[in-house]
Amino acid sequence: MLHIQRNSDTAIIVIHEIYGMNQHILGFCESISSQDFDVICPDLLERETPFDYSQEEAAYRHFMENVGFTGALHKIKDILLDIKEEYQKIFILGFSAGATVAWLCSEEECVDGIVGYYGSRIRNYAELAPQCPALLFFPLEEPSFNVNELIPALERKNVEVHKFSGKHGFSDPYNSNYHVESAQKAVSKMMKFFMMN
């Protein structure tokens, strides 16, 4: 588990993608912590090395068989129990599979807000009603579902959804789908969200 402490009264729990704690996730954690937030990023895969992007099928299979959305949710709930007395505010930020886990955590009382980057499996839990503000980012194109059909299904109290140019992985500088402008816009909206909630 990565734990960056800045003596902040706000913690951000970062939930990685199926690949594990790779350069993108570690860099993002460093970047957020530089804004004076404490950052906690559990290693859900518990592997010595993350999967490479070329190993997408193996990474997905490993995640679903060894962690799963329910298993990841329990791990995050355990962290929430451990830290909820220490912080005035707790946010959860997730990428892809991690965004779906963040979405599932939005029902927890001690969570002050969640941010989800391209959580394509959120569509399986679209009926969920977040108890805290939720900020969701999707790309214009997703290979596995229609973004334009999902967004209206998510529109409700506490939920703010934005669509950005690019594809799944647009915020990841190590991904071939990296889209600089969309990545910057998303980070800007995310930081504003953390400050306002």
C-alpha positions as YAML, in Angstrom:
chain: A
units: angstrom
residues:
- id: 1
  name: MET
  ca: [0.00, 0.00, 0.00]
- id: 2
  name: LEU
  ca: [1.20, 3.47, -0.86]
- id: 3
  name: HIS
  ca: [0.54, 6.07, 1.85]
- id: 4
  name: ILE
  ca: [1.73, 9.63, 1.25]
- id: 5
  name: GLN
  ca: [1.24, 11.81, 4.33]
- id: 6
  name: ARG
  ca: [1.09, 15.59, 4.15]
- id: 7
  name: ASN
  ca: [-0.46, 16.15, 7.60]
- id: 8
  name: SER
  ca: [-3.67, 17.02, 5.81]
- id: 9
  name: ASP
  ca: [-7.20, 16.85, 7.24]
- id: 10
  name: THR
  ca: [-8.29, 15.41, 3.87]
- id: 11
  name: ALA
  ca: [-7.48, 11.94, 2.58]
- id: 12
  name: ILE
  ca: [-7.86, 10.72, -0.97]
- id: 13
  name: ILE
  ca: [-8.03, 6.98, -1.51]
- id: 14
  name: VAL
  ca: [-6.88, 6.09, -5.01]
- id: 15
  name: ILE
  ca: [-8.10, 2.83, -6.58]
- id: 16
  name: HIS
  ca: [-6.01, 1.54, -9.46]
- id: 17
  name: GLU
  ca: [-7.06, -0.16, -12.68]
- id: 18
  name: ILE
  ca: [-6.82, -3.90, -13.40]
- id: 19
  name: TYR
  ca: [-3.10, -3.47, -14.17]
- id: 20
  name: GLY
  ca: [-2.17, -2.65, -10.58]
- id: 21
  name: MET
  ca: [0.06, 0.07, -9.14]
- id: 22
  name: ASN
  ca: [1.85, 1.11, -12.30]
- id: 23
  name: GLN
  ca: [3.71, 4.31, -13.26]
- id: 24
  name: HIS
  ca: [0.48, 6.11, -14.11]
- id: 25
  name: ILE
  ca: [-1.12, 5.42, -10.72]
- id: 26
  name: LEU
  ca: [2.03, 6.19, -8.72]
- id: 27
  name: GLY
  ca: [2.55, 9.43, -10.66]
- id: 28
  name: PHE
  ca: [-1.07, 10.45, -10.15]
- id: 29
  name: CYS
  ca: [-0.79, 9.79, -6.40]
- id: 30
  name: GLU
  ca: [2.35, 11.96, -6.21]
- id: 31
  name: SER
  ca: [0.64, 14.70, -8.19]
- id: 32
  name: ILE
  ca: [-2.44, 14.78, -5.92]
- id: 33
  name: SER
  ca: [-0.34, 14.69, -2.76]
- id: 34
  name: SER
  ca: [1.55, 17.75, -3.99]
- id: 35
  name: GLN
  ca: [-1.75, 19.64, -3.53]
- id: 36
  name: ASP
  ca: [-1.46, 18.94, 0.22]
- id: 37
  name: PHE
  ca: [-3.73, 15.94, 0.42]
- id: 38
  name: ASP
  ca: [-2.88, 12.70, 2.20]
- id: 39
  name: VAL
  ca: [-3.04, 9.91, -0.37]
- id: 40
  name: ILE
  ca: [-3.68, 6.21, 0.25]
- id: 41
  name: CYS
  ca: [-3.44, 3.72, -2.59]
- id: 42
  name: PRO
  ca: [-3.94, 0.06, -1.69]
- id: 43
  name: ASP
  ca: [-2.34, -2.59, -3.87]
- id: 44
  name: LEU
  ca: [-5.45, -4.64, -4.64]
- id: 45
  name: LEU
  ca: [-3.54, -7.16, -6.78]
- id: 46
  name: GLU
  ca: [-0.79, -7.79, -4.22]
- id: 47
  name: ARG
  ca: [1.65, -8.62, -7.01]
- id: 48
  name: GLU
  ca: [5.31, -7.64, -7.06]
- id: 49
  name: THR
  ca: [4.96, -6.03, -10.47]
- id: 50
  name: PRO
  ca: [1.95, -4.51, -12.22]
- id: 51
  name: PHE
  ca: [0.64, -5.95, -15.47]
- id: 52
  name: ASP
  ca: [1.77, -4.33, -18.70]
- id: 53
  name: TYR
  ca: [-0.88, -2.76, -20.95]
- id: 54
  name: SER
  ca: [-0.15, -5.47, -23.52]
- id: 55
  name: GLN
  ca: [-1.40, -8.01, -20.93]
- id: 56
  name: GLU
  ca: [-4.94, -6.62, -20.75]
- id: 57
  name: GLU
  ca: [-6.70, -10.00, -20.94]
- id: 58
  name: ALA
  ca: [-4.48, -11.58, -18.29]
- id: 59
  name: ALA
  ca: [-4.81, -8.51, -16.06]
- id: 60
  name: TYR
  ca: [-8.60, -8.53, -16.36]
- id: 61
  name: ARG
  ca: [-8.79, -12.26, -15.63]
- id: 62
  name: HIS
  ca: [-6.46, -11.89, -12.63]
- id: 63
  name: PHE
  ca: [-8.50, -8.97, -11.25]
- id: 64
  name: MET
  ca: [-11.85, -10.73, -11.65]
- id: 65
  name: GLU
  ca: [-10.63, -14.09, -10.26]
- id: 66
  name: ASN
  ca: [-8.49, -12.81, -7.37]
- id: 67
  name: VAL
  ca: [-10.03, -9.47, -6.40]
- id: 68
  name: GLY
  ca: [-13.35, -8.74, -8.11]
- id: 69
  name: PHE
  ca: [-15.50, -5.68, -7.52]
- id: 70
  name: THR
  ca: [-16.90, -7.07, -4.26]
- id: 71
  name: GLY
  ca: [-13.46, -7.98, -2.92]
- id: 72
  name: ALA
  ca: [-12.09, -4.55, -3.83]
- id: 73
  name: LEU
  ca: [-15.09, -2.88, -2.20]
- id: 74
  name: HIS
  ca: [-14.44, -4.77, 1.07]
- id: 75
  name: LYS
  ca: [-10.78, -3.74, 1.04]
- id: 76
  name: ILE
  ca: [-11.70, -0.08, 0.59]
- id: 77
  name: LYS
  ca: [-14.37, -0.31, 3.31]
- id: 78
  name: ASP
  ca: [-11.71, -1.69, 5.69]
- id: 79
  name: ILE
  ca: [-9.47, 1.30, 4.91]
- id: 80
  name: LEU
  ca: [-12.41, 3.67, 5.48]
- id: 81
  name: LEU
  ca: [-13.02, 2.09, 8.90]
- id: 82
  name: ASP
  ca: [-9.35, 2.53, 9.78]
- id: 83
  name: ILE
  ca: [-9.07, 6.19, 8.80]
- id: 84
  name: LYS
  ca: [-12.51, 7.77, 9.22]
- id: 85
  name: GLU
  ca: [-11.69, 9.18, 12.67]
- id: 86
  name: GLU
  ca: [-8.39, 10.67, 11.45]
- id: 87
  name: TYR
  ca: [-9.73, 12.91, 8.69]
- id: 88
  name: GLN
  ca: [-12.32, 15.63, 8.32]
- id: 89
  name: LYS
  ca: [-12.86, 14.67, 4.70]
- id: 90
  name: ILE
  ca: [-12.32, 11.49, 2.70]
- id: 91
  name: PHE
  ca: [-12.58, 11.26, -1.07]
- id: 92
  name: ILE
  ca: [-12.23, 8.22, -3.29]
- id: 93
  name: LEU
  ca: [-10.72, 8.42, -6.76]
- id: 94
  name: GLY
  ca: [-10.76, 5.46, -9.12]
- id: 95
  name: PHE
  ca: [-9.62, 4.60, -12.62]
- id: 96
  name: SER
  ca: [-11.49, 2.14, -14.86]
- id: 97
  name: ALA
  ca: [-12.26, -0.90, -12.64]
- id: 98
  name: GLY
  ca: [-11.24, 1.31, -9.71]
- id: 99
  name: ALA
  ca: [-13.82, 3.91, -10.78]
- id: 100
  name: THR
  ca: [-16.54, 1.28, -10.52]
- id: 101
  name: VAL
  ca: [-15.34, 0.42, -7.00]
- id: 102
  name: ALA
  ca: [-15.34, 4.15, -6.13]
- id: 103
  name: TRP
  ca: [-18.93, 4.35, -7.44]
- id: 104
  name: LEU
  ca: [-19.91, 1.42, -5.18]
- id: 105
  name: CYS
  ca: [-18.29, 3.25, -2.23]
- id: 106
  name: SER
  ca: [-20.47, 6.32, -2.80]
- id: 107
  name: GLU
  ca: [-23.09, 4.78, -0.48]
- id: 108
  name: GLU
  ca: [-20.71, 4.85, 2.49]
- id: 109
  name: GLU
  ca: [-21.54, 7.47, 5.14]
- id: 110
  name: CYS
  ca: [-17.96, 8.60, 5.80]
- id: 111
  name: VAL
  ca: [-17.18, 9.33, 2.13]
- id: 112
  name: ASP
  ca: [-17.38, 13.02, 1.16]
- id: 113
  name: GLY
  ca: [-17.15, 12.51, -2.59]
- id: 114
  name: ILE
  ca: [-15.99, 10.14, -5.32]
- id: 115
  name: VAL
  ca: [-14.31, 10.72, -8.66]
- id: 116
  name: GLY
  ca: [-14.39, 8.05, -11.36]
- id: 117
  name: TYR
  ca: [-12.34, 8.01, -14.55]
- id: 118
  name: TYR
  ca: [-13.86, 5.85, -17.32]
- id: 119
  name: GLY
  ca: [-15.57, 3.34, -15.07]
- id: 120
  name: SER
  ca: [-17.12, 1.26, -17.82]
- id: 121
  name: ARG
  ca: [-18.59, -1.29, -15.39]
- id: 122
  name: ILE
  ca: [-20.55, 1.46, -13.62]
- id: 123
  name: ARG
  ca: [-23.19, 0.53, -16.19]
- id: 124
  name: ASN
  ca: [-23.79, -2.67, -14.20]
- id: 125
  name: TYR
  ca: [-24.63, -0.57, -11.12]
- id: 126
  name: ALA
  ca: [-26.36, 2.36, -12.81]
- id: 127
  name: GLU
  ca: [-29.31, 2.22, -10.40]
- id: 128
  name: LEU
  ca: [-27.11, 3.01, -7.37]
- id: 129
  name: ALA
  ca: [-27.96, 6.29, -5.59]
- id: 130
  name: PRO
  ca: [-24.79, 7.98, -4.27]
- id: 131
  name: GLN
  ca: [-25.03, 9.43, -0.77]
- id: 132
  name: CYS
  ca: [-22.21, 11.86, -1.56]
- id: 133
  name: PRO
  ca: [-21.28, 13.99, -4.58]
- id: 134
  name: ALA
  ca: [-19.99, 11.88, -7.47]
- id: 135
  name: LEU
  ca: [-17.96, 13.22, -10.39]
- id: 136
  name: LEU
  ca: [-17.67, 10.86, -13.36]
- id: 137
  name: PHE
  ca: [-15.50, 11.21, -16.45]
- id: 138
  name: PHE
  ca: [-16.07, 9.24, -19.65]
- id: 139
  name: PRO
  ca: [-14.38, 9.35, -23.05]
- id: 140
  name: LEU
  ca: [-16.35, 9.96, -26.23]
- id: 141
  name: GLU
  ca: [-15.62, 6.38, -27.32]
- id: 142
  name: GLU
  ca: [-15.81, 3.18, -25.31]
- id: 143
  name: PRO
  ca: [-15.44, -0.17, -27.10]
- id: 144
  name: SER
  ca: [-17.71, -2.11, -24.73]
- id: 145
  name: PHE
  ca: [-20.76, 0.18, -24.39]
- id: 146
  name: ASN
  ca: [-22.48, 3.33, -25.62]
- id: 147
  name: VAL
  ca: [-21.41, 6.30, -23.47]
- id: 148
  name: ASN
  ca: [-24.33, 8.41, -24.73]
- id: 149
  name: GLU
  ca: [-26.82, 5.80, -23.52]
- id: 150
  name: LEU
  ca: [-25.21, 5.42, -20.09]
- id: 151
  name: ILE
  ca: [-24.96, 9.11, -19.18]
- id: 152
  name: PRO
  ca: [-28.75, 9.78, -19.03]
- id: 153
  name: ALA
  ca: [-29.13, 6.63, -16.88]
- id: 154
  name: LEU
  ca: [-26.70, 8.12, -14.35]
- id: 155
  name: GLU
  ca: [-28.17, 11.62, -14.17]
- id: 156
  name: ARG
  ca: [-29.61, 12.12, -10.71]
- id: 157
  name: LYS
  ca: [-29.03, 13.99, -7.46]
- id: 158
  name: ASN
  ca: [-25.35, 14.12, -6.43]
- id: 159
  name: VAL
  ca: [-24.05, 12.92, -9.81]
- id: 160
  name: GLU
  ca: [-22.11, 15.09, -12.25]
- id: 161
  name: VAL
  ca: [-20.97, 13.47, -15.51]
- id: 162
  name: HIS
  ca: [-18.52, 14.85, -18.08]
- id: 163
  name: LYS
  ca: [-17.55, 13.47, -21.47]
- id: 164
  name: PHE
  ca: [-14.10, 14.18, -22.91]
- id: 165
  name: SER
  ca: [-12.45, 13.79, -26.29]
- id: 166
  name: GLY
  ca: [-10.47, 10.60, -26.61]
- id: 167
  name: LYS
  ca: [-10.73, 6.96, -25.61]
- id: 168
  name: HIS
  ca: [-10.52, 4.83, -22.48]
- id: 169
  name: GLY
  ca: [-7.26, 5.76, -20.74]
- id: 170
  name: PHE
  ca: [-7.21, 9.40, -21.92]
- id: 171
  name: SER
  ca: [-5.64, 10.65, -18.67]
- id: 172
  name: ASP
  ca: [-2.76, 8.18, -18.64]
- id: 173
  name: PRO
  ca: [0.49, 9.53, -20.15]
- id: 174
  name: TYR
  ca: [1.82, 5.96, -20.50]
- id: 175
  name: ASN
  ca: [-1.21, 4.83, -22.51]
- id: 176
  name: SER
  ca: [-1.45, 5.10, -26.30]
- id: 177
  name: ASN
  ca: [-4.90, 6.69, -25.77]
- id: 178
  name: TYR
  ca: [-3.45, 9.60, -23.78]
- id: 179
  name: HIS
  ca: [-5.19, 12.86, -24.68]
- id: 180
  name: VAL
  ca: [-3.34, 15.83, -23.16]
- id: 181
  name: GLU
  ca: [-6.16, 18.37, -23.35]
- id: 182
  name: SER
  ca: [-8.79, 16.00, -21.94]
- id: 183
  name: ALA
  ca: [-6.43, 14.87, -19.17]
- id: 184
  name: GLN
  ca: [-5.80, 18.48, -18.11]
- id: 185
  name: LYS
  ca: [-9.49, 19.41, -18.19]
- id: 186
  name: ALA
  ca: [-10.39, 16.37, -16.09]
- id: 187
  name: VAL
  ca: [-7.71, 17.12, -13.47]
- id: 188
  name: SER
  ca: [-8.89, 20.72, -13.27]
- id: 189
  name: LYS
  ca: [-12.51, 19.62, -12.65]
- id: 190
  name: MET
  ca: [-11.37, 17.02, -10.13]
- id: 191
  name: MET
  ca: [-9.32, 19.51, -8.10]
- id: 192
  name: LYS
  ca: [-12.20, 21.97, -8.05]
- id: 193
  name: PHE
  ca: [-14.46, 19.14, -6.88]
- id: 194
  name: PHE
  ca: [-12.09, 18.29, -4.00]
- id: 195
  name: MET
  ca: [-11.95, 21.93, -2.92]
- id: 196
  name: MET
  ca: [-15.71, 22.50, -3.05]
- id: 197
  name: ASN
  ca: [-17.00, 19.35, -1.35]
...
